[in-house]
């Protein structure tokens, strides 16, 4: 067996922090030991720059200078695997380089994994809300800062991670780009501990899962939405939505938790802004009055 490189170890650590039980095997969940109790075990979950948030258009700073995010490698087929980790359906990248940069990001970021949050009905499921509206599902694509010495170091840096989120809306027809994922969900219905239970996916391009030419997004600084809730995430929540049929969404709702219940409503309630500024790279108010640039780049707390 070859030696495991430090970068690989760090990547495994990050994946554990993002969507699996912590190294101490402390259990957390969304129901009996739900989000309201997380901060008792994971102190960072009680801090002041937490995610998700409710995005209110009337309070968003629209700024042309942010520009569009450049997605590199999103159009190239890559190798991935999917598994049920008891909290979500998570897709890990096993081979292939996918990056995001520009769009006001503080650097270049490499994609590590993506995962989903959904509800028991179509009136809930997303973690972020727009003007108080919740959507039936949300996908998060998690990237790490490539200028960090390794992924472990990225976990300690403000802006060490960049997550992009897309909301889903129900359509009459299936979204065929999701067939590859949906077809594998029956193989991961039950939670099984360990990466050995991951199921390979046929190669496809990450961009196939997204709307055509997504470019409009909201931007704020926040945290992981699951324990340990590290406040190191640059969030980009896109305006463009992904279509999914009722039939396809029902397959996600059939997944099971580690305790044998249905894996549903796996979303954290929205957290207070606590003075944080939310920006957008598009004209949210649909007017000609764009805000002037500020020396602090609009990211300081409002008084």
Backbone bond lengths (Angstrom), bond angles and torsions (degrees), N, CA, C in turn:
res aa  C-N    CA-C-N  psi(-1)  N-CA   C-N-CA  omega(-1)  CA-C   N-CA-C  phi
1 X - - - 1.472 - - 1.521 109.74 -
2 X 1.346 117.58 129.68 1.453 121.47 -179.79 1.512 111.93 -70.27
3 X 1.318 114.97 159.82 1.451 121.27 179.33 1.527 109.93 -70.12
4 X 1.328 117.09 136.73 1.451 121.85 176.89 1.516 108.48 -80.78
5 X 1.316 117.02 121.97 1.450 121.53 -177.95 1.524 111.03 -73.13
6 X 1.354 118.49 151.31 1.457 121.83 -179.95 1.520 113.22 -55.43
7 X 1.327 116.81 -36.61 1.466 119.15 -179.04 1.518 110.78 -64.26
8 X 1.362 115.93 -38.31 1.452 119.89 178.12 1.514 110.70 -65.17
9 X 1.323 116.72 -43.39 1.460 120.71 178.52 1.524 110.69 -59.01
10 X 1.320 115.87 -43.03 1.456 120.09 -179.09 1.520 111.02 -64.21
11 X 1.331 115.58 -38.76 1.463 119.23 179.75 1.523 110.35 -63.58
12 X 1.322 115.96 -41.64 1.457 119.38 178.33 1.519 110.95 -63.40
13 X 1.334 116.38 -38.40 1.454 120.28 177.59 1.518 110.59 -61.67
14 X 1.322 116.76 -44.36 1.457 120.17 -179.01 1.518 111.32 -62.01
15 X 1.325 116.02 -44.76 1.457 118.99 -179.71 1.518 110.66 -61.06
16 X 1.335 116.28 -35.90 1.457 119.60 177.92 1.518 110.66 -64.48
17 X 1.327 116.58 -42.67 1.457 120.40 -178.73 1.515 111.94 -67.49
18 X 1.327 116.49 -34.00 1.453 119.23 -172.76 1.526 112.29 -76.57
19 X 1.326 118.41 -47.80 1.453 117.67 -170.59 1.525 115.32 -140.65
20 X 1.309 119.36 12.41 1.445 119.65 177.43 1.506 109.58 -127.08
21 X 1.331 116.66 172.72 1.450 119.55 177.34 1.513 110.17 -60.49
22 X 1.315 117.31 149.33 1.446 121.28 -178.80 1.516 110.42 -71.02
23 X 1.349 114.88 169.46 1.461 120.59 -177.26 1.518 111.54 -61.07
24 X 1.328 116.76 -24.15 1.465 119.96 179.98 1.522 111.57 -84.53
25 X 1.338 116.81 1.15 1.465 122.57 178.47 1.526 112.38 60.77
26 X 1.317 117.30 27.32 1.458 121.05 175.36 1.521 108.50 -74.42
27 X 1.317 116.40 125.99 1.461 119.96 -176.28 1.520 110.81 -78.54
28 X 1.315 116.51 139.50 1.460 122.03 171.68 1.517 107.96 -140.80
29 X 1.303 116.07 157.55 1.451 119.47 -178.65 1.512 110.97 -162.51
30 X 1.329 115.21 -163.65 1.456 120.77 -174.99 1.524 112.96 -113.79
31 X 1.331 118.35 -4.59 1.458 119.33 -176.40 1.524 111.19 -114.11
32 X 1.330 117.61 -101.00 1.464 120.34 -174.13 1.523 113.16 -58.08
33 X 1.312 117.45 -38.31 1.466 121.20 177.39 1.516 108.33 -111.35
34 X 1.325 114.93 48.36 1.451 122.63 -168.94 1.506 116.63 -70.30
35 X 1.332 115.49 -173.52 1.465 122.39 -173.15 1.519 114.88 -54.56
36 X 1.332 118.12 -30.31 1.464 119.56 -179.03 1.522 111.91 -65.65
37 X 1.321 117.11 -17.17 1.468 121.04 -178.89 1.523 113.46 -105.17
38 X 1.314 117.02 -6.16 1.464 119.28 -175.46 1.519 112.61 -56.25
39 X 1.324 117.57 -41.47 1.467 120.18 -173.80 1.523 112.73 -65.68
40 X 1.327 117.88 -18.85 1.464 120.23 177.99 1.523 111.18 -70.70
41 X 1.321 116.15 -26.71 1.465 121.33 -179.61 1.521 110.88 -105.61
42 X 1.329 115.63 -35.61 1.469 122.11 -178.83 1.530 107.92 -119.42
43 X 1.330 118.48 92.35 1.473 121.91 -172.45 1.520 114.49 -54.04
44 X 1.333 118.09 -33.12 1.461 119.70 -178.59 1.525 112.18 -61.25
45 X 1.325 116.87 -24.60 1.466 120.31 -179.61 1.527 112.07 -67.83
46 X 1.325 117.08 -11.28 1.457 121.25 178.27 1.509 113.40 -104.67
47 X 1.330 117.56 10.12 1.462 120.80 -178.75 1.537 111.25 -79.26
48 X 1.321 116.83 -172.99 1.470 121.09 -165.93 1.525 115.72 -101.44
49 X 1.330 118.05 -4.08 1.474 120.46 -178.75 1.530 109.27 -123.07
50 X 1.318 114.79 55.37 1.452 121.08 -173.37 1.531 112.14 -93.30
51 X 1.331 114.00 161.29 1.461 122.78 178.14 1.528 108.33 -126.96
52 X 1.348 116.44 154.67 1.466 129.69 4.71 1.527 111.66 -83.40
53 X 1.338 116.06 -179.52 1.455 121.59 178.42 1.523 109.83 -135.81
54 X 1.329 114.92 164.28 1.460 120.95 169.26 1.522 107.67 -91.00
55 X 1.314 117.06 122.73 1.462 122.28 -179.66 1.525 108.53 -94.51
56 X 1.320 116.09 117.11 1.467 122.17 -178.64 1.526 108.26 -105.82
57 X 1.306 116.82 114.04 1.466 120.78 -173.64 1.522 113.52 -55.75
58 X 1.327 116.59 -36.48 1.464 119.45 -177.28 1.520 112.49 -68.91
59 X 1.339 117.57 -12.46 1.461 121.30 -179.17 1.533 112.32 -113.57
60 X 1.320 116.09 11.50 1.463 120.97 -178.48 1.524 109.99 -91.97
61 X 1.337 116.32 137.75 1.459 122.22 174.78 1.532 108.71 -87.60
62 X 1.319 116.76 112.52 1.466 120.75 178.40 1.523 108.87 -88.94
63 X 1.338 116.35 123.90 1.464 120.48 -173.34 1.526 110.72 -136.69
64 X 1.329 115.51 117.78 1.458 120.86 -179.50 1.522 112.42 -63.97
65 X 1.332 117.17 -30.24 1.463 121.02 -172.86 1.526 112.86 -62.65
66 X 1.320 117.19 -25.41 1.468 119.45 -176.71 1.526 110.81 -59.58
67 X 1.315 117.51 -42.26 1.461 120.25 179.83 1.517 112.85 74.07
68 X 1.324 116.06 -169.76 1.462 122.43 -178.06 1.520 111.32 -98.10
69 X 1.312 115.88 150.10 1.461 121.29 173.63 1.525 108.65 -75.67
70 X 1.324 116.26 133.53 1.461 121.42 174.52 1.522 108.85 -90.73
71 X 1.320 116.90 121.93 1.460 122.44 -179.61 1.517 108.51 -103.62
72 X 1.313 116.31 114.17 1.463 122.72 -175.64 1.529 109.42 -105.15
73 X 1.313 116.72 125.61 1.460 120.54 179.46 1.512 114.02 82.30
74 X 1.312 117.74 -0.23 1.461 120.80 178.35 1.528 111.75 -67.60
75 X 1.328 116.79 -16.67 1.463 121.03 -179.20 1.526 112.62 -99.76
76 X 1.337 117.66 6.61 1.462 122.07 -177.81 1.534 110.63 -107.81
77 X 1.334 118.32 132.63 1.464 120.15 176.13 1.524 111.16 -60.83
78 X 1.320 116.62 135.60 1.464 122.07 178.48 1.523 109.32 -132.15
79 X 1.332 115.46 169.36 1.461 121.74 -178.54 1.522 109.62 -97.86
80 X 1.336 116.28 132.20 1.461 121.57 -177.15 1.521 110.58 -142.48
81 X 1.318 114.94 166.11 1.459 121.52 174.59 1.523 108.14 -141.21
82 X 1.328 116.14 154.53 1.459 121.60 -176.11 1.519 110.02 -126.75
83 X 1.329 116.22 144.83 1.460 119.29 173.77 1.523 111.05 -152.50
84 X 1.306 114.79 160.95 1.459 123.69 174.86 1.519 107.26 -95.49
85 X 1.339 117.18 111.09 1.465 119.39 -178.80 1.524 112.81 -97.62
86 X 1.336 116.51 13.66 1.456 120.95 179.21 1.506 113.66 91.55
87 X 1.343 116.90 -15.61 1.461 121.76 179.51 1.521 112.74 -119.53
88 X 1.328 116.60 -22.21 1.461 121.02 -176.77 1.522 109.87 -167.66
89 X 1.327 115.75 172.81 1.464 121.88 165.71 1.523 105.94 -93.62
90 X 1.327 116.55 114.98 1.463 121.34 -174.09 1.520 110.49 -114.29
91 X 1.316 115.53 134.99 1.461 121.95 177.96 1.519 108.58 -111.29
92 X 1.320 116.58 121.13 1.460 122.39 179.01 1.523 110.01 -102.82
93 X 1.329 115.80 142.48 1.458 121.59 176.25 1.525 108.11 -84.06
94 X 1.320 117.53 122.01 1.464 120.60 -179.58 1.525 112.72 -104.15
95 X 1.321 117.33 -26.04 1.466 120.66 174.90 1.523 109.55 -157.09
96 X 1.327 115.25 129.91 1.458 120.75 -179.36 1.517 110.90 128.03
97 X 1.310 116.90 144.47 1.457 122.88 -177.29 1.522 110.17 -110.29
98 X 1.322 115.01 120.48 1.460 122.09 -179.11 1.526 107.64 -130.76
99 X 1.333 117.52 130.11 1.462 121.21 -173.42 1.525 111.21 -133.65
100 X 1.346 114.63 160.70 1.461 121.47 166.19 1.522 108.20 -131.28
101 X 1.329 116.23 149.11 1.461 121.87 177.54 1.525 108.04 -158.89
102 X 1.347 116.47 176.55 1.469 122.91 -178.05 1.528 110.40 62.41
103 X 1.312 117.35 -161.22 1.457 120.04 -178.74 1.516 113.62 60.46
104 X 1.340 117.12 32.24 1.456 120.34 179.88 1.510 115.08 78.78
105 X 1.325 117.93 3.66 1.464 120.83 177.22 1.529 109.52 -71.73
106 X 1.339 117.92 146.55 1.468 120.69 -178.15 1.518 114.36 -79.43
107 X 1.318 118.57 10.16 1.456 121.19 179.59 1.514 110.70 174.70
108 X 1.327 114.73 -163.86 1.462 122.28 177.55 1.522 108.34 -102.77
109 X 1.327 116.62 138.22 1.463 122.06 -174.64 1.529 110.16 -127.51
110 X 1.336 115.14 142.99 1.466 121.30 179.83 1.525 110.14 -108.11
111 X 1.327 115.96 136.70 1.461 121.42 -178.89 1.523 111.24 -70.49
112 X 1.341 115.44 130.71 1.460 122.26 176.21 1.523 111.98 -103.50
113 X 1.321 116.23 -48.75 1.458 120.51 -174.56 1.510 110.46 -163.21
114 X 1.329 115.57 166.43 1.454 121.70 171.94 1.514 109.08 -136.56
115 X 1.315 115.66 152.16 1.460 120.35 -178.29 1.524 109.27 -151.62
116 X 1.330 116.04 170.34 1.459 121.34 -170.75 1.526 111.20 -125.83
117 X 1.333 114.69 151.71 1.463 123.07 172.63 1.525 107.23 -127.75
118 X 1.335 117.59 132.64 1.463 120.15 -176.39 1.525 110.48 -146.92
119 X 1.328 115.39 166.48 1.451 121.09 -177.60 1.512 113.03 -112.19
120 X 1.326 115.03 174.65 1.462 120.77 178.01 1.523 111.53 -80.63
121 X 1.333 116.48 -13.85 1.459 121.68 173.93 1.527 108.20 -146.05
122 X 1.315 116.36 173.86 1.466 120.68 -172.51 1.523 114.10 -75.43
123 X 1.323 117.38 -6.36 1.452 120.55 179.80 1.515 113.82 -87.32
124 X 1.326 116.96 -0.43 1.465 120.51 -179.49 1.515 109.02 -156.43
125 X 1.335 115.20 164.42 1.462 119.47 179.93 1.508 112.37 147.14
126 X 1.337 116.97 -43.38 1.465 119.42 -179.95 1.518 110.02 -71.64
127 X 1.328 115.88 156.13 1.460 120.34 176.12 1.527 110.08 -87.90
128 X 1.319 117.55 -51.89 1.455 119.74 174.68 1.529 109.60 -75.64
129 X 1.312 115.24 150.39 1.456 120.73 173.78 1.529 108.34 -124.03
130 X 1.322 116.19 151.80 1.461 122.58 178.50 1.523 107.64 -116.34
131 X 1.330 116.12 115.21 1.468 121.27 -176.22 1.525 110.95 52.59
132 X 1.328 115.58 37.82 1.454 121.64 177.79 1.513 114.74 83.25
133 X 1.319 117.81 -4.39 1.466 121.07 -178.43 1.521 110.80 -88.18
134 X 1.318 114.78 129.86 1.459 120.72 177.03 1.528 108.55 -103.74
135 X 1.314 116.53 149.01 1.460 122.38 -176.28 1.533 109.52 -113.32
136 X 1.343 118.36 161.81 1.469 120.11 -172.93 1.521 114.89 -67.67
137 X 1.350 117.98 -22.46 1.461 120.36 179.10 1.518 109.32 -159.80
138 X 1.336 114.83 155.45 1.462 121.92 176.91 1.523 108.07 -141.78
139 X 1.318 116.34 139.38 1.461 121.20 175.93 1.517 108.52 -111.62
140 X 1.328 116.11 139.39 1.464 122.74 176.30 1.524 109.27 -116.34
141 X 1.320 116.38 129.37 1.460 122.38 174.80 1.522 107.13 -109.47
142 X 1.319 116.81 116.04 1.464 122.93 -170.36 1.524 110.36 -103.06
143 X 1.332 116.09 124.98 1.463 123.72 -178.11 1.529 109.72 -122.55
144 X 1.335 117.13 153.21 1.468 120.45 176.20 1.523 110.47 -117.59
145 X 1.329 116.13 153.46 1.456 123.67 -176.44 1.524 110.07 -70.57
146 X 1.314 117.42 119.21 1.465 120.58 -174.61 1.522 112.94 -73.82
147 X 1.335 118.41 -18.85 1.464 120.03 178.88 1.520 112.49 -77.85
148 X 1.320 117.74 -10.51 1.463 121.08 174.54 1.524 108.89 -69.68
149 X 1.336 116.49 151.65 1.462 120.45 -179.23 1.522 110.89 -59.24
150 X 1.312 116.48 -35.57 1.458 122.42 177.17 1.524 107.96 -162.14
151 X 1.314 116.24 176.81 1.457 119.63 -177.02 1.520 110.83 -66.40
152 X 1.319 116.70 -34.38 1.451 119.91 177.36 1.517 111.61 -59.15
153 X 1.334 116.60 -42.03 1.462 119.44 177.92 1.523 110.68 -66.57
154 X 1.323 117.00 -36.79 1.463 120.10 179.25 1.523 111.15 -57.87
155 X 1.328 116.50 -32.08 1.461 120.77 179.27 1.518 112.69 -64.82
156 X 1.314 117.43 -20.06 1.461 121.43 -177.05 1.524 112.39 -98.64
157 X 1.326 118.04 -4.38 1.461 121.64 -172.88 1.526 111.85 -102.72
158 X 1.328 117.90 137.19 1.467 119.24 169.63 1.529 108.90 -59.23
159 X 1.312 116.88 126.80 1.460 119.63 -175.86 1.508 113.16 76.34
160 X 1.316 117.71 17.50 1.459 121.28 179.74 1.514 113.37 -67.49
161 X 1.328 116.68 -25.07 1.464 122.02 176.28 1.520 109.28 -120.72
162 X 1.312 115.74 148.43 1.466 122.05 172.25 1.523 107.46 -126.43
163 X 1.324 116.11 121.97 1.461 121.08 179.27 1.517 109.09 -115.34
164 X 1.309 116.31 136.46 1.457 120.38 173.51 1.521 108.26 -116.08
165 X 1.323 115.18 137.22 1.449 121.15 -176.39 1.517 112.02 -121.55
166 X 1.321 115.38 141.69 1.463 121.93 175.64 1.523 108.81 -128.69
167 X 1.317 116.32 134.77 1.455 122.03 174.43 1.530 109.51 -85.53
168 X 1.326 114.80 155.02 1.465 121.30 175.19 1.524 109.46 -110.05
169 X 1.323 115.63 150.85 1.451 121.34 170.87 1.524 108.88 -132.39
170 X 1.328 115.34 149.71 1.462 120.88 -174.79 1.531 110.79 -75.35
171 X 1.332 115.22 134.24 1.462 121.82 176.07 1.527 109.08 -123.18
172 X 1.308 116.57 158.70 1.462 120.31 179.16 1.522 111.38 -68.89
173 X 1.310 116.69 -37.52 1.459 121.39 -176.40 1.520 111.02 -98.38
174 X 1.326 115.82 153.29 1.457 120.87 174.17 1.525 110.23 -62.20
175 X 1.318 115.61 148.35 1.463 121.56 168.94 1.522 106.50 -90.60
176 X 1.326 116.87 102.70 1.459 120.84 -173.34 1.522 113.48 -63.08
177 X 1.330 117.03 -21.66 1.464 119.82 179.48 1.529 111.15 -67.12
178 X 1.326 116.97 -16.20 1.464 121.13 -179.74 1.526 112.95 -99.42
179 X 1.337 117.04 2.30 1.464 120.04 -178.22 1.523 111.98 -57.57
180 X 1.320 116.49 -40.20 1.465 121.21 -178.28 1.523 111.19 -59.65
181 X 1.329 116.14 -41.39 1.467 121.07 179.87 1.523 110.85 -75.03
182 X 1.331 116.40 -49.42 1.467 121.02 -176.63 1.526 110.98 -58.18
183 X 1.325 116.78 -38.21 1.468 120.38 -177.09 1.524 112.48 -66.75
184 X 1.330 117.46 -21.56 1.465 121.11 -179.20 1.526 112.96 -92.04
185 X 1.323 118.10 -14.70 1.462 120.02 -176.39 1.531 113.23 -59.50
186 X 1.351 119.91 -38.85 1.469 118.25 177.26 1.529 113.59 -60.44
187 X 1.338 117.42 -21.37 1.463 120.48 178.93 1.527 112.61 -81.98
188 X 1.330 116.75 -12.32 1.471 119.61 -179.92 1.525 110.66 -123.91
189 X 1.339 116.89 26.61 1.466 120.20 -178.05 1.519 111.23 -56.39
190 X 1.326 117.07 -46.39 1.460 121.09 -178.96 1.523 110.84 -88.84
191 X 1.329 114.83 142.48 1.467 120.18 174.28 1.518 109.40 -71.39
192 X 1.328 115.83 131.18 1.464 121.75 174.29 1.515 108.15 -135.59
193 X 1.314 115.93 128.59 1.459 121.38 -174.03 1.522 110.54 -75.82
194 X 1.313 116.27 124.99 1.455 120.34 175.15 1.512 113.39 120.03
195 X 1.326 115.16 142.37 1.461 121.35 -178.80 1.522 111.88 -65.13
196 X 1.330 117.07 -19.09 1.462 120.73 -179.19 1.528 111.34 -61.03
197 X 1.332 116.41 -20.76 1.461 120.06 -177.80 1.529 112.85 -92.81
198 X 1.331 116.58 8.97 1.461 120.00 174.05 1.525 110.13 -68.77
199 X 1.318 116.43 149.16 1.463 122.87 -179.32 1.532 108.50 -113.48
200 X 1.335 117.84 126.16 1.475 119.80 179.74 1.526 111.29 -64.15
201 X 1.321 115.12 144.18 1.457 121.75 173.49 1.525 109.32 -104.62
202 X 1.315 116.74 148.86 1.462 119.37 171.11 1.524 108.36 -63.08
203 X 1.319 116.88 145.29 1.464 120.06 -177.48 1.532 111.39 -62.01
204 X 1.308 115.37 138.27 1.460 121.46 172.65 1.521 108.40 -157.40
205 X 1.318 116.46 167.55 1.461 121.82 179.90 1.520 109.78 -88.64
206 X 1.328 116.47 134.89 1.460 121.22 179.56 1.527 110.87 -55.93
207 X 1.323 116.28 -37.28 1.454 119.90 -179.30 1.514 113.93 -60.31
208 X 1.340 117.11 -22.91 1.463 120.31 178.78 1.526 111.69 -64.06
209 X 1.336 116.73 -25.05 1.461 121.13 -178.27 1.521 112.54 -79.67
210 X 1.321 117.06 -14.10 1.461 122.15 -170.76 1.527 111.52 -103.11
211 X 1.330 117.23 165.46 1.469 119.76 174.05 1.527 110.56 -61.80
212 X 1.312 116.71 160.31 1.464 120.41 177.91 1.529 110.37 -68.07
213 X 1.320 115.40 125.70 1.466 121.94 175.67 1.526 113.34 50.47
214 X 1.325 118.48 56.27 1.470 119.38 177.49 1.523 110.51 -65.70
215 X 1.318 117.13 134.43 1.468 118.55 -177.63 1.520 113.73 -143.74
216 X 1.324 119.36 -19.84 1.460 121.77 -176.13 1.531 110.61 -97.33
217 X 1.327 116.70 122.81 1.466 119.21 -177.95 1.521 112.03 -145.78
218 X 1.339 114.27 158.35 1.461 123.46 170.94 1.526 107.74 -96.51
219 X 1.321 116.60 148.88 1.471 121.05 -176.31 1.532 110.55 -132.60
220 X 1.324 116.07 131.86 1.462 120.71 172.27 1.519 108.85 -156.68
221 X 1.343 116.19 165.52 1.457 121.86 176.36 1.524 109.24 -98.82
222 X 1.338 116.23 131.92 1.451 120.03 -177.89 1.510 112.44 -153.07
223 X 1.328 115.39 -140.56 1.463 121.24 -170.20 1.518 111.08 -136.84
224 X 1.328 115.25 174.07 1.457 120.44 162.93 1.520 107.28 -62.11
225 X 1.322 118.07 145.35 1.466 120.69 -179.36 1.519 112.16 -91.61
226 X 1.319 117.01 4.11 1.460 122.83 175.99 1.524 108.67 -130.04
227 X 1.338 117.47 158.29 1.469 119.21 176.83 1.523 110.72 -54.38
228 X 1.321 117.87 136.23 1.462 126.12 18.72 1.518 115.19 -96.25
229 X 1.322 118.65 14.41 1.464 124.32 171.07 1.526 113.85 61.85
230 X 1.337 118.02 32.86 1.470 121.79 179.01 1.522 110.91 -54.54
231 X 1.333 116.86 132.59 1.466 122.09 -178.66 1.532 110.45 -91.01
232 X 1.308 115.50 69.47 1.468 121.68 -173.24 1.521 111.97 -135.34
233 X 1.328 117.69 17.55 1.464 121.04 -169.52 1.527 111.82 -108.19
234 X 1.328 115.66 129.00 1.462 121.82 167.78 1.532 106.54 -90.71
235 X 1.317 116.32 113.79 1.458 120.78 -176.50 1.531 111.83 -96.18
236 X 1.321 115.67 136.83 1.466 123.16 171.48 1.528 106.52 -128.07
237 X 1.316 116.41 106.19 1.463 122.11 -178.83 1.526 107.72 -102.81
238 X 1.315 116.16 116.00 1.461 120.55 -171.51 1.527 112.58 -81.72
239 X 1.328 113.73 145.76 1.463 121.29 176.67 1.524 110.73 -74.08
240 X 1.340 117.09 -40.09 1.466 120.98 -179.05 1.529 109.99 -65.46
241 X 1.316 115.87 141.49 1.463 120.79 -175.70 1.529 111.40 -112.90
242 X 1.333 113.61 159.82 1.461 122.10 179.50 1.523 108.73 -103.79
243 X 1.314 117.54 136.28 1.461 121.59 176.93 1.524 110.62 -84.51
244 X 1.323 115.24 143.49 1.463 121.57 173.47 1.524 107.45 -151.00
245 X 1.318 117.08 143.13 1.463 119.59 -178.60 1.528 110.32 -86.06
246 X 1.314 114.70 162.41 1.467 120.43 176.87 1.524 110.25 -59.22
247 X 1.321 116.50 -39.88 1.466 120.02 179.81 1.516 110.97 -62.30
248 X 1.313 116.92 -44.70 1.459 120.13 -178.58 1.525 111.49 -65.66
249 X 1.318 116.81 -42.87 1.460 120.11 -179.90 1.522 111.23 -64.57
250 X 1.329 117.07 -33.40 1.470 120.47 180.00 1.524 111.77 -62.58
251 X 1.339 117.34 -26.60 1.460 120.17 178.53 1.532 110.99 -68.65
252 X 1.318 117.92 -35.69 1.466 120.72 174.77 1.526 110.44 -64.35
253 X 1.323 116.53 -38.98 1.466 121.20 -176.80 1.519 113.15 -69.85
254 X 1.331 117.35 -11.33 1.466 120.98 178.21 1.524 112.47 -84.63
255 X 1.325 117.86 -11.94 1.463 120.37 179.60 1.520 110.06 -65.11
256 X 1.343 115.76 155.34 1.462 121.72 -175.41 1.525 110.88 -116.15
257 X 1.325 115.52 152.39 1.459 121.54 176.34 1.521 110.03 -84.18
258 X 1.335 116.10 176.78 1.466 120.68 177.71 1.519 111.59 -66.91
259 X 1.337 116.95 -18.52 1.462 121.13 -179.64 1.521 112.37 -97.51
260 X 1.331 116.80 2.77 1.454 120.33 175.25 1.511 115.46 92.11
261 X 1.341 117.64 0.92 1.457 120.46 176.54 1.516 110.85 -88.93
262 X 1.321 115.72 172.78 1.460 119.80 178.27 1.525 109.88 -71.32
263 X 1.319 116.08 133.47 1.458 122.24 178.06 1.527 107.90 -82.12
264 X 1.324 115.11 91.19 1.459 122.15 -178.56 1.525 109.16 -140.76
265 X 1.322 116.17 160.93 1.465 121.80 179.86 1.528 111.44 54.80
266 X 1.325 115.84 41.91 1.470 121.55 -179.53 1.526 110.14 -88.46
267 X 1.318 115.28 55.83 1.464 120.84 178.36 1.526 109.77 -129.28
268 X 1.319 114.95 144.47 1.459 121.46 176.89 1.530 109.09 -85.47
269 X 1.331 118.73 140.26 1.469 119.84 175.15 1.525 110.87 -60.19
270 X 1.328 116.28 154.69 1.460 119.89 179.66 1.522 109.84 -64.56
271 X 1.332 115.28 147.78 1.463 123.39 -175.79 1.533 110.43 -108.48
272 X 1.338 117.39 156.46 1.470 120.17 -179.95 1.524 111.67 -63.26
273 X 1.316 116.40 145.72 1.463 120.72 175.99 1.524 111.24 -70.45
274 X 1.328 116.92 -36.00 1.470 121.27 -178.60 1.530 112.00 52.65
275 X 1.317 115.96 46.56 1.455 120.93 175.44 1.510 116.19 84.45
276 X 1.318 118.20 -2.29 1.463 119.36 178.88 1.528 111.14 -67.51
277 X 1.315 114.88 151.79 1.460 121.47 178.76 1.528 109.43 -99.70
278 X 1.315 116.58 133.76 1.461 122.48 173.80 1.524 107.61 -105.75
279 X 1.307 116.45 128.17 1.456 122.04 179.84 1.526 110.34 -112.07
280 X 1.316 115.98 169.52 1.462 121.93 174.14 1.516 108.21 -146.22
281 X 1.314 116.01 148.72 1.470 119.96 178.65 1.525 111.47 -95.83
282 X 1.337 116.50 15.35 1.458 121.13 178.28 1.525 108.82 -136.82
283 X 1.306 115.97 166.38 1.458 122.24 -175.58 1.524 109.39 -79.82
284 X 1.318 116.49 87.77 1.460 122.37 -173.56 1.522 111.76 -58.74
285 X 1.334 116.29 -42.07 1.465 120.72 -176.14 1.522 112.69 -82.14
286 X 1.344 116.51 -4.58 1.463 121.45 -179.32 1.531 111.45 57.27
287 X 1.341 115.01 46.75 1.459 120.91 176.59 1.520 108.50 -128.77
288 X 1.323 115.95 177.71 1.462 120.73 178.72 1.523 112.13 -90.39
289 X 1.316 116.84 -0.27 1.465 120.79 -174.93 1.527 110.68 -96.20
290 X 1.327 115.93 89.72 1.460 121.50 174.96 1.515 108.61 -88.40
291 X 1.322 116.16 142.35 1.458 119.81 -178.62 1.514 111.26 -69.11
292 X 1.322 115.85 146.60 1.448 120.62 175.92 1.521 109.93 -71.83
293 X 1.338 115.57 153.91 1.451 120.43 178.54 1.523 110.42 -67.79
294 X 1.326 115.82 147.48 1.455 120.64 178.22 1.521 109.30 -113.92
295 X 1.319 115.42 152.27 1.456 119.24 -178.49 1.520 111.31 -61.85
296 X 1.331 116.36 -32.50 1.466 119.08 -179.07 1.516 111.78 -86.65
297 X 1.341 116.28 9.01 1.475 122.38 177.86 1.516 112.50 63.38
298 X 1.340 116.36 17.95 1.454 119.96 173.85 1.498 115.55 76.08
299 X 1.323 118.62 9.35 1.450 120.28 -173.80 1.528 113.53 -103.86
300 X 1.325 118.18 0.10 1.455 119.58 178.08 1.523 109.84 -80.23
301 X 1.305 115.15 162.34 1.451 119.48 -179.68 1.525 110.71 -68.00
302 X 1.330 114.12 144.83 1.449 118.53 174.65 1.521 109.35 -79.93
303 X 1.309 116.01 145.79 1.468 120.02 177.24 1.525 109.42 -86.05
